């Protein structure tokens, strides 16, 4: 009898701990990511989806076993939705797409370095074939290569930066519709940048921003796993967070001066929980949240559904579809949206 009672209390304590720790971590992470910046916020922005999933699993388990611990898990999930949109979407598939809609594809092509290897051009034709097959109206490349833009003969209007003259990562935009105005947006003290193009579509002028924000460039090595290495890593993360937010402000200020419809496309190098994303997505629709399905991950290198590539549109633009593709020809994955421009 004593052993039975003891095991009961041990099980209760284990259950309390198993539920309390993930719940507190999720609720604390939501507050930190929403209200603060810095290394801790960066870490939580990466693990919040995992913590959310764990709390859902624990909540279901305790509910099935009729244990009051499920209330704590539910509370943490409610706190999550108080701060953020879901990182997984279950939007229904559209039966048909209007041919008058505008389709946009965004892809960080990693310089067309197939498998991340310099000099290996095997991915060039595969990327071109993928785009030709999907037939998007506008293609926005980040980390483009100057070598391969001849295959895009169906795109008579295009705009590309020059690595030699700019010293920055190459950006490119290809369009089936006329580009009536275009320009560069420089990010100070950065190899990244943005470009924009005013595109004439069905008698309307739509401004598309192709954006590549500062990268964290995190490549941890064994030598970094000491106090000095961790300090450098922390400083790097916090510095990049500040740079990304400043770059976002530059984009927003530039876009606010334009009186027409605006679309933000590109690699933000920031999760949906970041201050950078919140600034850029303010008063905008996120195509994945509106019409995406699944996790929407665009950066598979971590073997974890991290979403750092986005297409954000003005709220008077309707998102009809959002697709993710597991192309495996870059360290990013492409996204394709179909938009109704009213």
C-alpha positions in Angstrom: 0.0 0.0 0.0 2.8 2.4 0.9 4.6 1.7 -2.4 1.4 2.3 -4.3 0.8 5.7 -2.6 4.4 6.7 -3.1 4.3 5.9 -6.8 1.1 7.9 -7.1 2.8 11.0 -5.6 5.9 10.4 -7.7 3.8 10.2 -10.9 1.9 13.3 -9.9 5.2 15.2 -9.4 6.6 14.0 -12.7 3.4 15.0 -14.5 3.5 18.4 -12.8 7.1 19.0 -13.8 6.6 17.7 -17.4 3.7 20.1 -17.9 4.9 23.1 -15.9 8.3 23.5 -17.6 7.2 23.5 -21.2 4.2 25.7 -20.3 6.3 28.3 -18.5 8.9 28.2 -21.3 6.2 28.8 -23.9 4.5 31.6 -22.0 7.8 33.2 -21.1 9.1 32.9 -24.6 6.0 34.6 -26.0 6.5 37.6 -23.7 10.2 37.9 -24.3 10.0 37.6 -28.1 7.1 40.1 -28.2 8.5 42.7 -25.9 12.3 42.5 -26.0 15.1 42.0 -28.5 18.4 40.2 -28.0 19.9 36.8 -28.0 17.3 35.2 -25.7 14.5 36.5 -27.9 16.3 35.1 -31.0 16.6 31.6 -29.4 13.0 31.6 -28.3 11.9 32.7 -31.8 13.4 29.4 -33.1 12.0 27.1 -30.5 8.5 28.5 -29.9 7.0 26.2 -32.6 8.5 23.2 -30.8 7.3 24.4 -27.4 3.8 25.0 -28.7 3.6 21.5 -30.2 4.9 20.0 -27.0 2.2 21.8 -25.0 -0.5 20.7 -27.4 0.6 17.0 -27.1 0.8 17.2 -23.3 -2.6 19.0 -23.1 -4.3 16.3 -25.2 -2.6 13.6 -23.1 -3.8 15.1 -19.8 -7.3 15.7 -21.2 -7.6 12.0 -22.2 -6.4 10.9 -18.8 -8.8 13.4 -17.2 -6.0 15.2 -15.3 -6.3 18.9 -14.4 -2.8 19.5 -15.7 -4.3 19.9 -19.1 -5.5 23.4 -18.0 -1.9 24.6 -17.8 -1.1 23.4 -21.3 -4.3 25.0 -22.6 -3.4 28.3 -20.8 0.0 28.4 -22.5 -1.5 27.7 -25.9 -4.0 30.6 -25.3 -1.1 32.9 -24.4 0.6 32.0 -27.7 -2.4 32.9 -29.8 -2.7 36.2 -27.8 0.6 37.2 -29.2 1.1 35.4 -32.6 -0.6 33.8 -35.6 -0.3 30.1 -36.0 2.9 28.7 -37.5 0.9 25.9 -39.2 -1.9 26.6 -41.6 -4.9 24.6 -42.8 -6.3 26.8 -45.5 -8.5 25.0 -48.0 -7.3 24.6 -51.6 -8.9 26.9 -54.1 -10.7 25.1 -56.9 -9.7 27.5 -59.7 -7.3 30.4 -60.2 -8.5 33.4 -62.2 -6.2 33.9 -65.2 -6.4 37.7 -64.6 -4.6 37.2 -61.2 -1.0 38.1 -60.7 1.4 35.3 -59.7 4.7 36.0 -58.0 7.6 33.6 -57.2 10.3 34.4 -54.6 13.5 32.4 -54.4 16.9 32.9 -52.7 18.9 30.9 -55.2 22.1 30.9 -53.2 24.0 32.2 -56.2 22.8 29.1 -58.1 25.3 27.1 -56.2 23.7 23.7 -56.4 24.2 21.8 -53.1 26.1 24.9 -51.9 29.2 24.1 -54.0 31.0 26.7 -56.0 31.5 25.8 -59.6 28.7 23.3 -59.7 26.2 24.6 -62.2 23.9 21.6 -62.2 21.2 23.5 -60.5 21.1 26.3 -63.0 19.0 24.5 -65.6 16.9 22.8 -62.9 15.9 26.1 -61.4 15.2 27.6 -64.8 13.1 24.5 -65.7 11.1 24.8 -62.5 10.3 28.5 -63.1 9.4 27.9 -66.8 7.1 25.0 -65.7 5.3 27.1 -63.0 5.0 30.2 -65.3 4.9 32.9 -62.6 4.2 36.4 -63.9 7.0 37.9 -61.7 10.1 36.2 -60.4 12.1 37.8 -57.6 15.5 36.3 -56.9 17.7 37.0 -54.0 21.4 35.9 -54.2 21.1 35.7 -58.0 23.8 34.6 -60.4 24.7 36.8 -63.4 25.4 33.6 -65.4 21.9 32.3 -65.9 19.2 34.7 -66.9 19.1 34.0 -70.7 16.6 31.1 -70.3 14.0 33.5 -69.0 13.1 34.6 -72.5 9.4 34.8 -71.6 10.2 37.7 -69.3 10.9 40.7 -71.5 11.1 43.1 -68.6 13.8 42.6 -66.0 15.9 44.4 -63.5 19.2 43.1 -62.0 21.8 44.6 -59.7 25.5 44.4 -60.5 27.9 42.6 -58.1 30.9 44.4 -59.4 29.6 48.0 -59.2 27.5 47.5 -56.0 29.7 45.1 -54.1 26.5 43.6 -52.7 24.6 40.4 -53.1 22.9 40.2 -56.5 19.2 40.8 -56.7 17.0 40.2 -59.8 13.4 40.7 -60.9 11.8 39.3 -64.0 8.4 40.3 -65.2 6.0 39.5 -68.0 4.4 42.9 -67.5 6.0 46.3 -68.2 8.3 47.8 -65.6 7.6 51.5 -65.7 9.9 52.5 -62.9 12.6 50.8 -60.9 15.3 51.5 -58.3 17.8 50.4 -55.7 17.5 50.6 -51.9 20.9 50.6 -50.2 21.4 49.2 -46.7 24.3 51.0 -45.1 27.2 48.8 -43.8 25.7 45.7 -45.4 26.3 43.4 -48.4 22.5 43.0 -48.6 20.0 45.4 -50.3 16.6 45.7 -51.8 15.3 46.6 -55.2 11.8 47.7 -56.4 9.9 47.9 -59.6 6.6 49.6 -60.5 4.8 47.1 -62.7 1.9 47.9 -64.9 -0.7 45.2 -64.5 -4.2 45.4 -66.0 -4.0 49.1 -66.1 -2.8 49.4 -62.5 0.6 50.2 -61.1 1.8 47.8 -58.5 5.1 48.3 -56.7 7.0 45.1 -55.9 9.9 45.2 -53.4 12.5 42.4 -53.7 14.1 42.4 -50.2 17.2 40.6 -48.8 17.7 41.6 -45.2 20.9 41.1 -43.2 21.9 37.5 -42.5 23.0 36.1 -39.1 25.6 34.0 -40.9 25.7 31.6 -38.0 28.1 28.7 -38.6 28.9 27.4 -35.1 32.1 25.5 -34.7 33.5 23.5 -31.8 35.9 26.3 -31.1 32.9 28.6 -30.5 31.6 26.4 -27.6 33.4 28.4 -24.9 32.7 31.6 -23.0 34.4 33.8 -25.6 32.7 32.1 -28.6 29.3 32.3 -26.9 29.9 36.0 -26.2 30.8 36.7 -29.9 27.8 34.7 -31.0 25.5 36.7 -28.7 27.0 40.0 -30.0 26.6 38.9 -33.6 22.9 38.0 -33.1 22.1 41.2 -31.3 23.9 43.3 -33.9 22.1 41.7 -36.8 18.7 42.1 -35.1 19.4 45.8 -34.9 20.5 46.0 -38.5 17.4 44.1 -39.7 15.1 46.4 -37.9 16.9 49.4 -39.4 16.7 47.9 -42.8 13.0 47.2 -42.3 12.5 50.9 -41.4 14.2 52.0 -44.6 11.9 49.8 -46.6 8.7 51.0 -44.8 9.7 54.6 -45.2 10.3 54.2 -48.9 7.0 52.3 -49.4 5.0 54.8 -47.4 6.0 57.5 -50.0 4.4 55.5 -52.7 0.6 56.0 -53.1 -0.2 52.8 -54.9 -0.4 49.1 -53.9 2.7 47.6 -52.4 4.0 44.0 -52.2 7.0 43.0 -50.1 8.8 39.9 -51.4 12.0 38.2 -50.3 14.3 36.7 -47.7 13.9 38.5 -44.4 16.3 36.2 -42.5 13.9 36.6 -39.6 11.1 34.4 -38.2 7.5 35.4 -37.9 8.1 36.1 -34.2 10.7 38.7 -34.8 10.4 42.5 -34.5 11.6 42.8 -38.1 8.7 40.7 -39.4 6.2 42.5 -37.2 7.4 45.9 -38.6 7.2 44.8 -42.2 3.9 42.9 -41.9 2.1 45.7 -40.1 -1.1 46.5 -42.1 -0.1 43.8 -44.6 -1.4 40.3 -45.4 1.0 37.4 -45.1 0.4 35.1 -48.0 1.1 32.0 -46.0 -1.3 32.9 -43.2 -3.9 33.8 -45.7 -3.7 30.8 -48.1 -0.8 28.5 -47.1 -1.0 25.0 -45.9 1.3 23.1 -43.5 4.3 24.6 -41.8 5.5 26.7 -44.7 9.1 26.3 -43.9 11.5 27.9 -46.4 14.9 27.3 -44.8 15.4 23.5 -44.6 19.1 23.6 -43.5 18.1 23.2 -39.8 15.9 20.2 -40.6 13.2 22.2 -38.8 10.2 24.2 -40.4 11.8 27.7 -40.2 10.0 30.3 -42.2 12.2 33.3 -43.1 11.0 34.0 -46.7 7.8 35.9 -47.2 5.4 37.6 -49.6 3.4 40.4 -47.8 0.7 42.3 -49.7 -1.4 45.4 -49.1 -4.7 44.5 -47.4 -6.7 45.5 -50.5 -4.9 42.7 -52.4 -6.5 39.3 -52.1 -4.3 36.2 -51.7 -5.8 33.3 -53.7 -3.0 30.8 -53.2 0.3 30.2 -51.5 2.6 27.3 -52.4 5.8 26.0 -50.9 8.2 23.8 -52.9 10.8 21.4 -51.7 13.1 22.1 -54.6 16.4 21.3 -52.8 18.5 23.4 -55.2 19.5 26.1 -52.7 19.7 26.5 -48.9 16.2 28.2 -49.3 13.0 26.9 -50.8 10.9 29.0 -53.3 7.4 30.3 -52.6 4.7 31.1 -55.2 1.6 33.2 -54.6 -1.4 34.1 -56.8 -3.0 37.5 -56.1 -6.1 39.3 -57.1 -5.3 43.0 -57.7 -8.5 44.9 -57.3 
